[in-house]
Amino acid sequence: MLISGAGGSIGSELSRQVLACGPRKIILFELSEAALYQVHQTIDRAAAGTNIEVIPVLGSVTDERKTRKTLSVHAVQVVLHAAAYKHVPLVELNPLAGLQNNVVGTKILVNQSVASGVERFVLISSDKAVRPINVMGASKRFCELVVQDASLRLAGRNGPVFSIVRFGNVLGSSGSVLPLFHDQVRRGGPVTVTHPDVSRFFMTVQEAVHLVLHAGSMALGGEVFVLDMGEPVKIETLARRVIHNAGLSVRDEGNPTGDIQLKFIGLRRGEKLQEELTVNGRRAATFHPRIFTAIEVSLSECEIAAGLRALEQALANEDEENARANACNWVAGNAQVAENAMRAPEGMYGPHCAASLPAKIRRSQRMRSECS
C-alpha cells in the first residue's frame, strides 16, 4: 500500500491504521523531509516484530518518473492519495503551486497507477471542493473530476477501482482552528474568529480515517463517498469553549473585564461562511450508516482533457489569472458562484478566484462549449 502525503495529519493516521491491517508493505510517500522522518520513525517502531516492510520515499507526486518508479518497483496494489496543499489562504496567495501540486499531481498519480497495475485508488477530498470560491477548493474539485474521469474511461477494463472520500475539517490537524485557538489563549489573546456566523463540520482524524478505509474497501468504481459529519459547529462557540476550558473568561461587549478578548477579524480571502458536503444536496445511503454516496454529475472525457490542457498551459506560462479562471470554470457546481460573483457589487465577495476574472472565465467557457 502506498500513502501519498504520509507525513500530514491525515496521511500519518492513515499509515497507523493501515499498519494495523497487516499489509505486506507500506510505502510512505512524502514531499517534506522532516514530516517523512517523523512518520517513518513512528510507523517503523510500530511495525517492529512484524513482517511488514515500511519504506520511506522522499518525493512529490508531481515528479512523474519518481512516481512511476515507486509504484512499479514496489508492485503497489492500493494507493491512498492524501497529498495536497490544503490551507486556503496560502493557496490563494500561491495558486500556481497549489494547482500544480493538487491537480497535476493527482493526474500523474492516477495515470501512473493505471500503468503500474494498481488495484484500488482512493482520493482524499474536502468539503471545500463543493461549489468552491477559492483556489484550494477548486483544485480539490478538479482532482475529484480527474479521478472520476479515469474511472469512467476504464470502466469494464482491468484498471484500478477508483473512489473519492469527501469530508470536512479534522480536529487538531495542521492549520485547524483548535491548535490556533489554544496557542492564542496561551499567549493571552486575542482569540480571533473571522465572522460571528461562520461554521464548519468537524471530525477527529481517527474517526475520519477509519471511515475512509471503510469507504475505499466498499467502492465499486467512481463513487464520491461523503462522510456523515454530524451538525456543523459555529467557530465562535468553539472559540468560547477553548477559553472556558482553559479556566478563563471571554472578554467581549457583554463582559469587558474578561481574561481573553474574542475578536472578529472578517472573512479571509476565499473563505465561505458555511461549507457543504454535496453539490446539490442529494446523496444515497450505503450499508455503512455514516458513509453516503453523493449523486452528482461529472464532466465528459473531452471536457476534462480540455480543462487539464488549459490549466497546464497556464501553469507552464506562470499565468496566475488564467490558471485561476480555468480552475474555477471547469469545476462542477461553480458556474452559479462565478455568475453571482461577476454580477455582485465590488467588494461583496472579496477577491476570491472567480470574482475578478469575468473575461478569462468566458474564454474558458468558450473552450468548454466546443466539447458539447
Secondary structure as UniProt FT lines:
FT   STRAND          2..4
FT   TURN            5..7
FT   HELIX           9..20
FT   STRAND          25..30
FT   HELIX           33..46
FT   TURN            47..49
FT   STRAND          53..58
FT   TURN            61..62
FT   HELIX           64..73
FT   TURN            74..75
FT   STRAND          78..81
FT   HELIX           88..93
FT   HELIX           95..99
FT   HELIX           100..104
FT   HELIX           105..115
FT   TURN            116..117
FT   STRAND          120..126
FT   HELIX           127..129
FT   HELIX           135..153
FT   TURN            154..156
FT   STRAND          161..167
FT   STRAND          169..171
FT   TURN            174..175
FT   HELIX           177..186
FT   TURN            187..188
FT   STRAND          191..193
FT   TURN            196..197
FT   STRAND          199..200
FT   STRAND          202..204
FT   HELIX           205..218
FT   STRAND          223..227
FT   STRAND          233..234
FT   HELIX           235..245
FT   TURN            246..247
FT   STRAND          250..252
FT   TURN            253..254
FT   TURN            256..257
FT   STRAND          260..264
FT   TURN            269..270
FT   STRAND          283..285
FT   TURN            289..290
FT   STRAND          291..294
FT   HELIX           301..316
FT   TURN            317..318
FT   HELIX           320..330
FT   TURN            332..333
FT   HELIX           335..343
FT   TURN            346..347
FT   TURN            353..356
FT   HELIX           358..369
FT   TURN            370..371
//
